[in-house]
């Protein structure tokens, strides 16, 4: 075994400390060079952060709304959860079938008016022919309808209470 005296251990310790101290000083001097680094200035700025969360909102009361007529909804005028007022349009139903039905009904009314005019002319002509004794009373009553007071059976169907023109 190697024996080292206390003098040598002290000497090695002092030399080691000196080298270590010298190397630390050199390392700190070597780290500081004359080069410049980019520096950023930090300032206080107001920022607004937004967060979104998934949720569902339920009203106090759910109300079902049914239209008075059936049809296809063409346009929604309100969104879910929006406040509405009395008389406000909620949706628009496709009007094409209803406009077609109106045109058909108007055409039927005009056809009935034309039939009424024809029946009145036939009755008037048969009445004159009956006055001249050309047509029998049976023919006149057949044209007039079942009761002698009716001028035309279509007249009671078309606009009751309205006189023909």
ChimeraX commands (.cxc) that place a marker at each C-alpha (Angstrom):
marker #1 position 0.00,0.00,0.00 radius 0.5
marker #1 position 1.06,3.46,-0.75 radius 0.5
marker #1 position 1.37,5.76,2.14 radius 0.5
marker #1 position 1.13,9.43,1.64 radius 0.5
marker #1 position 2.17,11.82,4.28 radius 0.5
marker #1 position 0.06,14.64,5.58 radius 0.5
marker #1 position 2.32,17.24,3.96 radius 0.5
marker #1 position 1.70,15.82,0.55 radius 0.5
marker #1 position -2.05,15.71,1.09 radius 0.5
marker #1 position -2.02,19.38,2.17 radius 0.5
marker #1 position 0.13,20.32,-0.81 radius 0.5
marker #1 position -2.14,18.50,-3.26 radius 0.5
marker #1 position -5.17,20.11,-1.60 radius 0.5
marker #1 position -3.74,23.64,-1.85 radius 0.5
marker #1 position -2.67,23.15,-5.46 radius 0.5
marker #1 position -6.07,21.68,-6.34 radius 0.5
marker #1 position -7.92,24.60,-4.71 radius 0.5
marker #1 position -5.73,27.10,-6.47 radius 0.5
marker #1 position -6.29,25.47,-9.85 radius 0.5
marker #1 position -9.95,25.24,-9.19 radius 0.5
marker #1 position -10.18,28.93,-8.20 radius 0.5
marker #1 position -8.16,29.96,-11.21 radius 0.5
marker #1 position -10.29,27.90,-13.57 radius 0.5
marker #1 position -13.54,29.36,-12.18 radius 0.5
marker #1 position -12.22,32.86,-12.71 radius 0.5
marker #1 position -11.15,32.08,-16.26 radius 0.5
marker #1 position -14.47,30.44,-17.07 radius 0.5
marker #1 position -16.45,33.48,-15.93 radius 0.5
marker #1 position -14.15,35.79,-17.91 radius 0.5
marker #1 position -14.47,33.55,-20.98 radius 0.5
marker #1 position -18.32,33.68,-20.77 radius 0.5
marker #1 position -18.47,37.49,-20.94 radius 0.5
marker #1 position -17.62,38.50,-24.47 radius 0.5
marker #1 position -18.27,41.70,-26.30 radius 0.5
marker #1 position -21.10,40.16,-28.38 radius 0.5
marker #1 position -24.64,41.60,-28.04 radius 0.5
marker #1 position -27.87,39.66,-27.60 radius 0.5
marker #1 position -31.42,40.58,-28.69 radius 0.5
marker #1 position -33.45,41.91,-25.81 radius 0.5
marker #1 position -37.25,42.01,-25.70 radius 0.5
marker #1 position -39.10,44.66,-23.71 radius 0.5
marker #1 position -42.08,43.36,-21.77 radius 0.5
marker #1 position -45.08,45.65,-21.35 radius 0.5
marker #1 position -48.43,45.20,-19.61 radius 0.5
marker #1 position -51.30,44.96,-22.16 radius 0.5
marker #1 position -55.02,44.21,-21.66 radius 0.5
marker #1 position -56.07,41.01,-23.42 radius 0.5
marker #1 position -59.50,39.43,-23.68 radius 0.5
marker #1 position -59.73,35.67,-23.61 radius 0.5
marker #1 position -62.80,33.76,-24.70 radius 0.5
marker #1 position -63.73,30.22,-23.84 radius 0.5
marker #1 position -66.54,28.17,-25.33 radius 0.5
marker #1 position -68.32,25.37,-23.54 radius 0.5
marker #1 position -70.93,22.94,-24.78 radius 0.5
marker #1 position -74.27,23.28,-23.02 radius 0.5
marker #1 position -77.99,23.08,-23.61 radius 0.5
marker #1 position -80.56,25.56,-22.40 radius 0.5
marker #1 position -84.08,24.49,-21.58 radius 0.5
marker #1 position -86.95,26.88,-21.14 radius 0.5
marker #1 position -89.30,26.89,-18.22 radius 0.5
marker #1 position -92.06,25.71,-20.48 radius 0.5
marker #1 position -92.02,24.10,-23.92 radius 0.5
marker #1 position -94.88,25.14,-26.18 radius 0.5
marker #1 position -95.93,23.28,-29.32 radius 0.5
marker #1 position -97.15,25.49,-32.14 radius 0.5
marker #1 position -99.39,24.11,-34.87 radius 0.5
marker #1 position -100.57,26.08,-37.93 radius 0.5
marker #1 position -104.24,26.28,-38.85 radius 0.5
marker #1 position -103.47,24.80,-42.29 radius 0.5
marker #1 position -101.17,22.02,-43.36 radius 0.5
marker #1 position -98.30,22.51,-45.76 radius 0.5
marker #1 position -94.57,22.74,-46.21 radius 0.5
marker #1 position -92.73,25.41,-44.22 radius 0.5
marker #1 position -91.01,27.72,-46.68 radius 0.5
marker #1 position -89.26,30.07,-44.23 radius 0.5
marker #1 position -88.70,30.26,-40.46 radius 0.5
marker #1 position -89.00,33.83,-39.21 radius 0.5
marker #1 position -87.72,33.22,-35.65 radius 0.5
marker #1 position -84.92,31.26,-34.02 radius 0.5
marker #1 position -85.12,28.88,-31.08 radius 0.5
marker #1 position -85.24,30.72,-27.77 radius 0.5
marker #1 position -86.12,34.09,-29.34 radius 0.5
marker #1 position -88.83,36.17,-27.66 radius 0.5
marker #1 position -91.94,36.63,-29.80 radius 0.5
marker #1 position -94.94,38.91,-29.58 radius 0.5
marker #1 position -98.60,38.41,-30.35 radius 0.5
marker #1 position -99.27,38.68,-34.08 radius 0.5
marker #1 position -95.64,38.14,-35.10 radius 0.5
marker #1 position -95.10,35.75,-38.02 radius 0.5
marker #1 position -93.30,32.62,-36.85 radius 0.5
marker #1 position -93.03,30.84,-40.19 radius 0.5
marker #1 position -94.30,31.06,-43.76 radius 0.5
marker #1 position -96.06,28.07,-45.33 radius 0.5
marker #1 position -95.73,27.37,-49.04 radius 0.5
marker #1 position -98.65,29.21,-50.68 radius 0.5
marker #1 position -98.56,27.60,-54.14 radius 0.5
marker #1 position -101.20,24.89,-53.41 radius 0.5
marker #1 position -103.50,27.43,-51.77 radius 0.5
marker #1 position -103.20,29.91,-54.62 radius 0.5
marker #1 position -103.98,27.10,-57.08 radius 0.5
marker #1 position -107.05,26.12,-55.01 radius 0.5
marker #1 position -108.17,29.78,-54.97 radius 0.5
marker #1 position -107.86,30.01,-58.75 radius 0.5
marker #1 position -109.84,26.77,-59.11 radius 0.5
marker #1 position -112.57,28.03,-56.77 radius 0.5
marker #1 position -112.72,31.36,-58.62 radius 0.5
marker #1 position -113.07,29.51,-61.93 radius 0.5
marker #1 position -115.85,27.35,-60.43 radius 0.5
marker #1 position -117.69,30.49,-59.25 radius 0.5
marker #1 position -117.46,32.00,-62.73 radius 0.5
marker #1 position -118.70,28.73,-64.27 radius 0.5
marker #1 position -121.64,28.71,-61.82 radius 0.5
marker #1 position -122.45,32.32,-62.70 radius 0.5
marker #1 position -122.43,31.43,-66.38 radius 0.5
marker #1 position -124.71,28.44,-65.70 radius 0.5
marker #1 position -127.01,30.71,-63.69 radius 0.5
marker #1 position -127.16,33.21,-66.55 radius 0.5
marker #1 position -127.96,30.42,-68.99 radius 0.5
marker #1 position -130.69,29.04,-66.71 radius 0.5
marker #1 position -132.23,32.51,-66.30 radius 0.5
marker #1 position -132.27,33.05,-70.07 radius 0.5
marker #1 position -133.82,29.61,-70.61 radius 0.5
marker #1 position -136.46,30.33,-67.96 radius 0.5
marker #1 position -137.30,33.75,-69.44 radius 0.5
marker #1 position -137.56,32.37,-72.96 radius 0.5
marker #1 position -139.76,29.46,-71.80 radius 0.5
marker #1 position -141.90,31.89,-69.78 radius 0.5
marker #1 position -142.50,33.98,-72.90 radius 0.5
marker #1 position -143.19,30.86,-74.93 radius 0.5
marker #1 position -145.65,29.69,-72.25 radius 0.5
marker #1 position -147.40,33.09,-72.38 radius 0.5
marker #1 position -147.78,32.62,-76.13 radius 0.5
marker #1 position -149.03,29.05,-75.52 radius 0.5
marker #1 position -146.14,27.51,-77.46 radius 0.5
marker #1 position -144.75,25.52,-74.51 radius 0.5
marker #1 position -146.72,23.55,-71.92 radius 0.5
marker #1 position -146.88,24.39,-68.23 radius 0.5
marker #1 position -144.91,21.21,-67.47 radius 0.5
marker #1 position -141.98,22.41,-69.62 radius 0.5
marker #1 position -142.01,25.76,-67.84 radius 0.5
marker #1 position -141.99,24.09,-64.39 radius 0.5
marker #1 position -139.23,21.72,-65.48 radius 0.5
marker #1 position -137.05,24.67,-66.46 radius 0.5
marker #1 position -137.99,26.60,-63.34 radius 0.5
marker #1 position -137.25,23.74,-60.96 radius 0.5
marker #1 position -139.43,21.65,-58.69 radius 0.5
marker #1 position -141.29,24.45,-57.00 radius 0.5
marker #1 position -142.90,27.17,-59.06 radius 0.5
marker #1 position -141.32,29.88,-56.85 radius 0.5
marker #1 position -137.71,28.93,-57.74 radius 0.5
marker #1 position -136.38,30.56,-60.86 radius 0.5
marker #1 position -133.29,28.36,-61.03 radius 0.5
marker #1 position -132.01,25.58,-58.73 radius 0.5
marker #1 position -128.40,26.82,-59.13 radius 0.5
marker #1 position -129.36,30.19,-57.72 radius 0.5
marker #1 position -129.88,28.76,-54.23 radius 0.5
marker #1 position -126.43,27.17,-54.35 radius 0.5
marker #1 position -124.62,30.28,-55.56 radius 0.5
marker #1 position -124.44,33.26,-53.20 radius 0.5
marker #1 position -127.63,32.90,-51.28 radius 0.5
marker #1 position -129.34,36.23,-50.94 radius 0.5
marker #1 position -127.37,37.79,-53.83 radius 0.5
marker #1 position -129.36,38.73,-56.91 radius 0.5
marker #1 position -128.00,37.73,-60.31 radius 0.5
marker #1 position -127.00,40.40,-62.79 radius 0.5
marker link #1:1,2 radius 0.2
marker link #1:2,3 radius 0.2
marker link #1:3,4 radius 0.2
marker link #1:4,5 radius 0.2
marker link #1:5,6 radius 0.2
marker link #1:6,7 radius 0.2
marker link #1:7,8 radius 0.2
marker link #1:8,9 radius 0.2
marker link #1:9,10 radius 0.2
marker link #1:10,11 radius 0.2
marker link #1:11,12 radius 0.2
marker link #1:12,13 radius 0.2
marker link #1:13,14 radius 0.2
marker link #1:14,15 radius 0.2
marker link #1:15,16 radius 0.2
marker link #1:16,17 radius 0.2
marker link #1:17,18 radius 0.2
marker link #1:18,19 radius 0.2
marker link #1:19,20 radius 0.2
marker link #1:20,21 radius 0.2
marker link #1:21,22 radius 0.2
marker link #1:22,23 radius 0.2
marker link #1:23,24 radius 0.2
marker link #1:24,25 radius 0.2
marker link #1:25,26 radius 0.2
marker link #1:26,27 radius 0.2
marker link #1:27,28 radius 0.2
marker link #1:28,29 radius 0.2
marker link #1:29,30 radius 0.2
marker link #1:30,31 radius 0.2
marker link #1:31,32 radius 0.2
marker link #1:32,33 radius 0.2
marker link #1:33,34 radius 0.2
marker link #1:34,35 radius 0.2
marker link #1:35,36 radius 0.2
marker link #1:36,37 radius 0.2
marker link #1:37,38 radius 0.2
marker link #1:38,39 radius 0.2
marker link #1:39,40 radius 0.2
marker link #1:40,41 radius 0.2
marker link #1:41,42 radius 0.2
marker link #1:42,43 radius 0.2
marker link #1:43,44 radius 0.2
marker link #1:44,45 radius 0.2
marker link #1:45,46 radius 0.2
marker link #1:46,47 radius 0.2
marker link #1:47,48 radius 0.2
marker link #1:48,49 radius 0.2
marker link #1:49,50 radius 0.2
marker link #1:50,51 radius 0.2
marker link #1:51,52 radius 0.2
marker link #1:52,53 radius 0.2
marker link #1:53,54 radius 0.2
marker link #1:54,55 radius 0.2
marker link #1:55,56 radius 0.2
marker link #1:56,57 radius 0.2
marker link #1:57,58 radius 0.2
marker link #1:58,59 radius 0.2
marker link #1:59,60 radius 0.2
marker link #1:60,61 radius 0.2
marker link #1:61,62 radius 0.2
marker link #1:62,63 radius 0.2
marker link #1:63,64 radius 0.2
marker link #1:64,65 radius 0.2
marker link #1:65,66 radius 0.2
marker link #1:66,67 radius 0.2
marker link #1:67,68 radius 0.2
marker link #1:68,69 radius 0.2
marker link #1:69,70 radius 0.2
marker link #1:70,71 radius 0.2
marker link #1:71,72 radius 0.2
marker link #1:72,73 radius 0.2
marker link #1:73,74 radius 0.2
marker link #1:74,75 radius 0.2
marker link #1:75,76 radius 0.2
marker link #1:76,77 radius 0.2
marker link #1:77,78 radius 0.2
marker link #1:78,79 radius 0.2
marker link #1:79,80 radius 0.2
marker link #1:80,81 radius 0.2
marker link #1:81,82 radius 0.2
marker link #1:82,83 radius 0.2
marker link #1:83,84 radius 0.2
marker link #1:84,85 radius 0.2
marker link #1:85,86 radius 0.2
marker link #1:86,87 radius 0.2
marker link #1:87,88 radius 0.2
marker link #1:88,89 radius 0.2
marker link #1:89,90 radius 0.2
marker link #1:90,91 radius 0.2
marker link #1:91,92 radius 0.2
marker link #1:92,93 radius 0.2
marker link #1:93,94 radius 0.2
marker link #1:94,95 radius 0.2
marker link #1:95,96 radius 0.2
marker link #1:96,97 radius 0.2
marker link #1:97,98 radius 0.2
marker link #1:98,99 radius 0.2
marker link #1:99,100 radius 0.2
marker link #1:100,101 radius 0.2
marker link #1:101,102 radius 0.2
marker link #1:102,103 radius 0.2
marker link #1:103,104 radius 0.2
marker link #1:104,105 radius 0.2
marker link #1:105,106 radius 0.2
marker link #1:106,107 radius 0.2
marker link #1:107,108 radius 0.2
marker link #1:108,109 radius 0.2
marker link #1:109,110 radius 0.2
marker link #1:110,111 radius 0.2
marker link #1:111,112 radius 0.2
marker link #1:112,113 radius 0.2
marker link #1:113,114 radius 0.2
marker link #1:114,115 radius 0.2
marker link #1:115,116 radius 0.2
marker link #1:116,117 radius 0.2
marker link #1:117,118 radius 0.2
marker link #1:118,119 radius 0.2
marker link #1:119,120 radius 0.2
marker link #1:120,121 radius 0.2
marker link #1:121,122 radius 0.2
marker link #1:122,123 radius 0.2
marker link #1:123,124 radius 0.2
marker link #1:124,125 radius 0.2
marker link #1:125,126 radius 0.2
marker link #1:126,127 radius 0.2
marker link #1:127,128 radius 0.2
marker link #1:128,129 radius 0.2
marker link #1:129,130 radius 0.2
marker link #1:130,131 radius 0.2
marker link #1:131,132 radius 0.2
marker link #1:132,133 radius 0.2
marker link #1:133,134 radius 0.2
marker link #1:134,135 radius 0.2
marker link #1:135,136 radius 0.2
marker link #1:136,137 radius 0.2
marker link #1:137,138 radius 0.2
marker link #1:138,139 radius 0.2
marker link #1:139,140 radius 0.2
marker link #1:140,141 radius 0.2
marker link #1:141,142 radius 0.2
marker link #1:142,143 radius 0.2
marker link #1:143,144 radius 0.2
marker link #1:144,145 radius 0.2
marker link #1:145,146 radius 0.2
marker link #1:146,147 radius 0.2
marker link #1:147,148 radius 0.2
marker link #1:148,149 radius 0.2
marker link #1:149,150 radius 0.2
marker link #1:150,151 radius 0.2
marker link #1:151,152 radius 0.2
marker link #1:152,153 radius 0.2
marker link #1:153,154 radius 0.2
marker link #1:154,155 radius 0.2
marker link #1:155,156 radius 0.2
marker link #1:156,157 radius 0.2
marker link #1:157,158 radius 0.2
marker link #1:158,159 radius 0.2
marker link #1:159,160 radius 0.2
marker link #1:160,161 radius 0.2
marker link #1:161,162 radius 0.2
marker link #1:162,163 radius 0.2
marker link #1:163,164 radius 0.2
marker link #1:164,165 radius 0.2
view
